């Protein structure tokens, strides 16, 4: 999933990517499929009260990258542990 295009978008602030120190890994005894994990991220995007479209754009851009080229499952679980810590998968 990590491409030069994605890295450039992250540097410019056009695409969201958490910093390693922000991620607090949670235990997921039976991780769902990648499609289900991406759906959890989509649920987060829909449920989050965004201040503006500009604030949500980097997160939506990350979703577009995920749908084009699936990320590593461990990375995605780390992302979801940060963004959706109360979700049922934990």
Backbone as a chain_set.jsonl record, in Angstrom:
{"seq": "XXXXXXXXXXXXXXXXXXXXXXXXXXXXXXXXXXXXXXXXXXXXXXXXXXXXXXXXXXXXXXXXXXXXXXXXXXXXXXXXXXXXXXXXXX", "coords": {"N": [[0.818, -1.188, 0.0], [2.02, 1.21, 0.603], [3.132, 3.717, -1.246], [5.163, 5.854, -3.324], [3.651, 7.999, -4.171], [1.615, 8.044, -2.201], [3.167, 8.61, 0.096], [4.12, 11.187, -0.54], [1.694, 12.573, -0.536], [0.991, 12.341, 2.148], [3.061, 13.817, 3.358], [2.469, 16.359, 2.348], [0.134, 16.784, 3.668], [-2.23, 15.953, 2.58], [-3.215, 13.437, 2.826], [-4.11, 11.228, 5.423], [-2.062, 9.824, 7.966], [-1.21, 8.09, 10.796], [1.134, 8.938, 13.403], [3.732, 6.879, 14.676], [4.056, 6.945, 17.479], [1.538, 7.726, 18.271], [-0.143, 5.581, 18.017], [-1.769, 3.136, 19.854], [-1.646, -0.027, 20.375], [-4.237, -2.413, 20.473], [-5.6, -5.465, 21.734], [-6.798, -7.859, 19.543], [-8.455, -10.612, 19.349], [-9.619, -12.217, 17.373], [-9.192, -11.194, 14.47], [-11.122, -9.416, 12.066], [-11.9, -9.805, 8.524], [-10.024, -8.163, 5.902], [-11.698, -6.567, 4.318], [-13.813, -6.142, 6.101], [-12.471, -4.715, 8.105], [-11.776, -2.404, 6.728], [-14.343, -1.482, 6.306], [-15.011, -0.834, 8.944], [-13.365, 1.386, 9.272], [-14.599, 3.061, 7.406], [-17.065, 3.383, 8.711], [-16.188, 4.845, 10.912], [-15.459, 7.228, 9.603], [-17.964, 8.129, 8.705], [-19.345, 8.484, 11.104], [-17.938, 10.369, 12.529], [-17.923, 13.688, 13.752], [-17.148, 16.089, 11.717], [-15.325, 19.156, 11.555], [-15.057, 20.585, 9.23], [-15.173, 20.135, 5.645], [-12.621, 20.192, 4.653], [-11.118, 19.311, 6.799], [-11.815, 16.609, 6.998], [-10.952, 15.59, 4.617], [-8.207, 14.483, 4.304], [-8.509, 12.033, 5.664], [-10.479, 10.762, 4.19], [-9.132, 10.556, 1.824], [-7.187, 8.689, 2.518], [-8.849, 6.467, 2.801], [-9.561, 6.069, 0.127], [-7.078, 5.288, -0.891], [-6.808, 2.898, 0.548], [-8.845, 1.337, -0.556], [-7.943, 1.072, -3.114], [-5.439, -0.155, -2.913], [-4.896, -2.549, -0.698], [-4.04, -2.125, 2.731], [-1.513, -3.286, 5.093], [-2.611, -5.718, 7.4], [-1.961, -5.64, 10.153], [-1.09, -2.988, 10.437], [-3.452, -1.634, 9.81], [-5.107, -2.504, 11.908], [-3.764, -1.244, 14.002], [-4.236, 1.44, 13.314], [-7.04, 1.524, 13.559], [-7.27, 0.956, 16.274], [-6.483, 3.321, 17.315], [-8.293, 5.22, 16.197], [-10.869, 4.146, 16.51], [-11.38, 3.115, 19.256], [-13.393, 2.019, 20.855], [-14.819, 0.245, 19.395], [-16.614, -2.76, 18.433], [-14.893, -4.805, 17.598], [-12.809, -5.025, 19.326]], "CA": [[0.0, 0.0, 0.0], [2.85, 2.395, 0.724], [3.731, 4.099, -2.514], [5.761, 7.181, -3.313], [2.53, 8.943, -4.285], [1.0, 8.138, -0.877], [4.087, 9.31, 1.004], [4.108, 12.615, -0.884], [0.416, 13.136, -0.078], [1.071, 12.436, 3.616], [3.954, 14.945, 3.665], [1.756, 17.607, 2.024], [-1.066, 16.878, 4.494], [-3.398, 15.623, 1.773], [-3.647, 12.098, 3.207], [-3.841, 10.993, 6.842], [-1.295, 8.673, 8.417], [-0.846, 8.376, 12.192], [2.527, 8.779, 13.828], [3.906, 5.636, 15.424], [3.844, 7.161, 18.909], [0.112, 7.944, 18.512], [-0.861, 4.309, 17.979], [-1.783, 2.295, 21.049], [-2.19, -1.288, 19.887], [-5.166, -3.141, 21.32], [-5.658, -6.889, 21.419], [-7.942, -8.301, 18.749], [-8.24, -12.052, 19.348], [-10.055, -12.804, 16.106], [-9.323, -10.057, 13.561], [-12.015, -9.583, 10.913], [-11.265, -9.758, 7.21], [-9.59, -6.815, 5.5], [-12.873, -5.809, 3.874], [-14.544, -5.724, 7.304], [-11.693, -3.678, 8.778], [-11.949, -1.171, 5.939], [-15.71, -1.035, 6.596], [-14.959, -0.179, 10.257], [-12.8, 2.718, 9.024], [-15.66, 3.841, 6.758], [-18.021, 3.731, 9.772], [-15.562, 5.934, 11.666], [-15.562, 8.453, 8.803], [-19.36, 8.572, 8.67], [-19.822, 8.849, 12.439], [-17.136, 11.45, 13.106], [-18.443, 15.034, 13.473], [-16.053, 16.882, 11.156], [-15.474, 20.611, 11.602], [-15.215, 21.057, 7.858], [-14.803, 19.162, 4.606], [-11.158, 20.211, 4.538], [-10.561, 18.508, 7.898], [-12.069, 15.19, 6.742], [-10.401, 15.187, 3.322], [-7.078, 13.545, 4.385], [-8.995, 10.732, 6.108], [-11.178, 10.181, 3.047], [-8.088, 10.226, 0.845], [-6.615, 7.428, 2.985], [-9.813, 5.428, 2.454], [-9.42, 5.818, -1.309], [-5.858, 4.489, -1.044], [-7.074, 1.566, 1.085], [-9.677, 0.593, -1.497], [-7.142, 0.813, -4.318], [-4.37, -1.086, -2.56], [-5.154, -2.842, 0.708], [-2.896, -1.986, 3.639], [-1.153, -4.404, 5.957], [-3.654, -5.916, 8.418], [-1.444, -5.179, 11.44], [-1.107, -1.519, 10.388], [-4.847, -1.193, 9.853], [-5.574, -2.712, 13.279], [-3.189, -0.154, 14.791], [-4.974, 2.654, 12.979], [-8.38, 1.438, 14.15], [-7.159, 1.033, 17.739], [-6.362, 4.752, 17.611], [-9.457, 5.993, 15.772], [-12.136, 3.536, 16.951], [-11.007, 2.239, 20.381], [-14.551, 1.41, 21.509], [-15.539, -0.594, 18.425], [-16.889, -4.138, 18.87], [-13.834, -5.758, 17.235], [-11.884, -5.146, 20.463]], "C": [[0.861, 1.249, 0.0], [3.561, 2.66, -0.599], [4.35, 5.481, -2.371], [4.676, 8.253, -3.385], [1.866, 9.151, -2.921], [1.893, 8.914, 0.085], [4.121, 10.806, 0.726], [2.817, 13.28, -0.413], [0.4, 13.286, 1.44], [1.925, 13.635, 4.008], [3.257, 16.28, 3.418], [0.489, 17.791, 2.863], [-2.344, 16.559, 3.75], [-3.986, 14.266, 2.141], [-3.226, 11.856, 4.655], [-2.993, 9.743, 7.039], [-0.867, 8.977, 9.853], [0.649, 8.216, 12.43], [2.603, 7.527, 14.696], [3.619, 5.826, 16.914], [2.375, 7.422, 19.255], [-0.656, 6.625, 18.642], [-0.671, 3.547, 19.28], [-2.447, 0.982, 20.649], [-3.077, -1.943, 20.929], [-5.189, -4.592, 20.859], [-6.952, -7.187, 20.659], [-7.751, -9.803, 18.545], [-8.609, -12.725, 18.034], [-10.27, -11.668, 15.104], [-10.256, -10.35, 12.388], [-11.213, -9.562, 9.606], [-10.87, -8.315, 6.887], [-10.776, -5.964, 5.065], [-13.684, -5.31, 5.064], [-13.8, -4.622, 8.054], [-11.799, -2.349, 8.038], [-13.351, -0.607, 6.157], [-15.778, -0.348, 7.959], [-14.395, 1.231, 10.1], [-13.836, 3.612, 8.351], [-16.711, 4.274, 7.774], [-17.488, 4.889, 10.61], [-15.718, 7.254, 10.911], [-16.983, 9.013, 8.813], [-19.831, 9.089, 10.025], [-19.105, 10.054, 13.037], [-17.728, 12.817, 12.757], [-17.31, 15.955, 13.0], [-16.357, 18.371, 11.259], [-15.734, 21.174, 10.212], [-14.829, 19.942, 6.896], [-13.292, 19.083, 4.47], [-10.504, 19.355, 5.625], [-10.72, 17.011, 7.63], [-11.386, 14.684, 5.473], [-9.193, 14.241, 3.425], [-7.494, 12.132, 4.805], [-9.71, 10.008, 4.962], [-10.188, 9.786, 1.952], [-7.406, 8.909, 1.22], [-7.546, 6.268, 2.646], [-9.708, 5.081, 0.97], [-8.173, 4.98, -1.583], [-6.082, 3.055, -0.563], [-7.871, 0.716, 0.103], [-8.897, 0.236, -2.761], [-6.091, -0.258, -4.056], [-4.46, -1.351, -1.063], [-3.893, -2.733, 1.554], [-2.59, -3.292, 4.359], [-2.194, -4.505, 7.077], [-3.206, -5.399, 9.781], [-1.469, -3.646, 11.514], [-2.531, -1.003, 10.525], [-5.447, -1.404, 11.24], [-5.016, -1.633, 14.211], [-3.908, 1.154, 14.559], [-6.35, 2.653, 13.645], [-8.338, 1.467, 15.673], [-7.021, 2.478, 18.189], [-7.675, 5.489, 17.348], [-10.789, 5.454, 16.292], [-11.876, 2.584, 18.126], [-12.184, 1.528, 21.051], [-15.338, 0.492, 20.583], [-15.637, -2.035, 18.921], [-15.775, -5.124, 18.521], [-12.852, -5.945, 18.383], [-12.566, -5.886, 21.57]], "O": [[0.454, 2.265, -0.563], [4.461, 1.925, -1.006], [4.085, 6.19, -1.401], [4.778, 9.293, -2.733], [1.587, 10.283, -2.526], [1.413, 9.785, 0.81], [4.147, 11.609, 1.659], [2.838, 14.418, 0.055], [-0.15, 14.257, 1.96], [1.548, 14.393, 4.901], [3.432, 17.225, 4.188], [-0.16, 18.834, 2.782], [-3.434, 16.861, 4.235], [-5.134, 13.977, 1.802], [-2.126, 12.23, 5.063], [-3.185, 8.733, 6.361], [-0.234, 10.002, 10.106], [1.328, 7.454, 11.742], [1.637, 7.169, 15.37], [3.006, 4.962, 17.541], [2.005, 7.347, 20.427], [-1.694, 6.567, 19.301], [0.452, 3.344, 19.741], [-3.674, 0.895, 20.594], [-2.728, -2.022, 22.106], [-4.834, -4.896, 19.721], [-8.045, -6.813, 21.085], [-6.983, -10.224, 17.68], [-7.973, -13.7, 17.634], [-11.402, -11.225, 14.906], [-10.18, -11.422, 11.787], [-10.004, -9.33, 9.604], [-11.334, -7.373, 7.529], [-10.855, -4.782, 5.4], [-14.188, -4.187, 5.047], [-14.422, -3.699, 8.579], [-11.9, -1.292, 8.661], [-13.531, 0.611, 6.189], [-16.522, 0.619, 8.122], [-14.89, 2.169, 10.724], [-13.943, 4.793, 8.683], [-17.2, 5.402, 7.715], [-18.232, 5.8, 10.973], [-16.065, 8.276, 11.503], [-17.18, 10.224, 8.918], [-20.627, 10.026, 10.09], [-19.62, 10.688, 13.957], [-18.008, 13.082, 11.588], [-16.598, 16.533, 13.822], [-17.497, 18.797, 11.074], [-16.519, 22.106, 10.036], [-14.236, 18.938, 7.291], [-12.746, 18.013, 4.2], [-9.458, 18.747, 5.395], [-9.847, 16.226, 7.998], [-11.258, 13.475, 5.279], [-9.152, 13.259, 2.683], [-6.903, 11.15, 4.357], [-9.563, 8.798, 4.791], [-10.391, 8.799, 1.244], [-7.083, 8.106, 0.345], [-7.083, 5.2, 2.247], [-9.763, 3.906, 0.607], [-8.204, 4.068, -2.409], [-5.606, 2.107, -1.187], [-7.608, -0.476, -0.053], [-9.165, -0.784, -3.397], [-5.881, -1.153, -4.874], [-4.138, -0.482, -0.253], [-2.82, -3.186, 1.155], [-3.324, -4.273, 4.239], [-2.607, -3.489, 7.635], [-3.997, -4.78, 10.493], [-1.831, -3.08, 12.546], [-2.788, -0.053, 11.264], [-6.221, -0.568, 11.705], [-5.717, -1.164, 15.108], [-4.165, 1.9, 15.504], [-6.771, 3.655, 14.223], [-9.276, 1.956, 16.303], [-7.396, 2.824, 19.309], [-8.12, 6.287, 18.173], [-11.732, 6.219, 16.493], [-12.121, 1.382, 18.012], [-11.983, 0.532, 21.745], [-16.411, 0.014, 20.951], [-14.827, -2.47, 19.74], [-15.725, -6.202, 19.113], [-12.128, -6.94, 18.407], [-11.972, -6.102, 22.626]]}, "num_chains": 1, "name": "protein.A"}
